[in-house]
Amino acid sequence: MVPVWDEMAVVGRVARAHGLRGQVIVNPETDFPGERFRPGAELFVRRGGAIEALTIGSVRFQRDRPVVAFRGLGDVNAAQALAGLELRVPLECLAALPAGTYYRHDLVGCSVVTEGGREVGVVTSVEGSLNGSRLVVGRAGREVLVPLASEICTTIDPLARRIVIAPPDGLLELNE
């Protein structure tokens, strides 16, 4: 059974072909690249409206990026055809996270409001890593960057699609 594209999590993007044997370099979008990009792992791409399953045959890491060979793709032309494509996995394949941590897709689309009830905008993306992330909040055609820190993001409720913040003075005005 092929999963629904919009019900899967992005775990990386194919940057480009690598070498002549069908390998690709992946820009990972996961905090668990060693677990996600391992031989035998199944990833999905969408080409021409069709969702395809790809199985990793081999992988090695070069400068923190996986160099992946997919089973059945053995030449540079097949690898080049994957350039720019997102790599996704079904949500049920994601590891459970500790309390107080979230997957990026859990936060994208959440409305952001201040503790005083002022609407800030909607999270359009999450940038950074485990050591320092920030929310990119769309606001009246502009973006506001909000550090993803417990002192600022006082309530995060992905199920309610809502994040309450206590912004320090001047944070929301930085991009106005």
N, C-alpha and C positions, 0 to 999 in steps of 0.2 A: 504494500500500500504506500503510495506516494503522499508525503505530508503536504499540507496547505502552506504555500510560500509565506504568507503573512502571519502564520502561526509558528514560525521558526525564528531562532535567534541568530544574528550575524556573529560569526566567530573569526572572520577574516575576509580579506580581499586579495585576489590574485594580482600581484604587482606586474609580473612579466615572466616570460619564458626564461629558463636558465639552462644553457648548454644545448646540446643537440639530441638528447635522449628523452625529451618530453617532460623534463622537470620544470617546476614553476617556483618562483619566490613568492611567499605569502606575507602580506602585512597583517599580523595577527590583531584581532580585536577581542581578545579574551585575556583574562588574568591568569589563565591556566593553559598556556600554549603547550607545555610538555604533555599534558593529559589529552588535550583536544587534537593535537597533531601527532599521532602515533600510528605506526603500521597497523592496518586493519580497521582504522576508524573510518566511518562513513560520513561524508559531507555532501551537501546538496548545492547545486547551482541552477540558475534559470537562464536558459538560452532560447530565444525565439518563442517565448511564452511557455515552453515546456520545462518541467523540473526534472533534473537528472541527478541520480545518485552517483557519487564518485567514491571509490575506496582507496585509501592511502596504501601504496605498496611499500614505499620507503620514505624516510625523512631524516634530515640532518639539519642542524641549526647553524646559521652563518650570521654573525653579528645580531643575535637575538631574533632573527627571522627564520622561519622554517623554509627549507628547500624541499619541496614535496614532489614525489613521483607517484602519479595515480595509476592504478592497475588498468591496463588496456590502452593507455595513452603513451606511446613510445617514441614519438618524434616531435621535432621542434614546431611543426605546423599545428599539431594537436595542442601543444602547450600554449602557443601564441593565441589560439582561439579562446583560451580561458582568461586572457589578460583583461583586467578590470572587473571581472565577475565577483559577486559576493559569494562567500562560502557560509552556509547556514546549517544548523542542526535543529531537530525538533526540540521544543521546550522541555519535554520529559527527559531528554538526554543530559540536561544541565545538572550539575551537582548542587545539592542543597547548600545554602550559604549560612554562615553564622548570623545570629540576631544582630540587627543594626547594619548589615551589609546588603547591597542590592545589585542585581544585574542592571546594566545600562538600559535595556529594553523595558525594565520595570519602571524607570523614571521618566523616559521619553513620553511626552503626552500629558504628564501631570500638570495641573494648574499650580501656580506658585502665588501665594498670598502672604502678606506680612502678618505678624501677630495682631496688629490693629485692624486687619480685615482689608487692607489696600491690595487690590489685584495687581500683580506684577507682570504676569504673562504665563506662557506655557513652555515647558522644557522641550527644546527641539533636539538637543543632543547632550551627551556627557563627555567631557574631555579629560584627559589625564590618565593616571594609573592609581593603583592602590595607595601609593604614597602621597598623592595629592590630586584630587579630582575636583572638577567644577561643573556646575550646571550651566548650559547655554540656554538662556530664557528669552524667547521671542517676545518682544514688547513694542507695539506700535511701529512695526517695520524695522526695528533695531534689535540689537541683542544686548542683554545684560548678563555678565558673567558672575555667578554666585558660587563662592567656595563651598564645596560639599563637606562641611565640617559641622559637628554636632552643636557647636556654639552658635552657629548661624542657622542651620537647618534644624529647627527645634522639633518639628514633627514631620515624619515622612510616612505617608500612608498610600502605598502603591495600589491597594485594592480600591480605595476611594478616589484614586488619581489626584492626590492633593499633597502639596508640600507647604508647610508653614515655616516662614523665615523670620529671624530677628536680625535684620541687616545692620551692620555698623554704619555710623553716620557717613553719608556721602557715597555709599556703595551703589545705590540705585541711580544716583545722579551722574555717575562716571560716564555713561554713554549717552547722556541727553544733550 
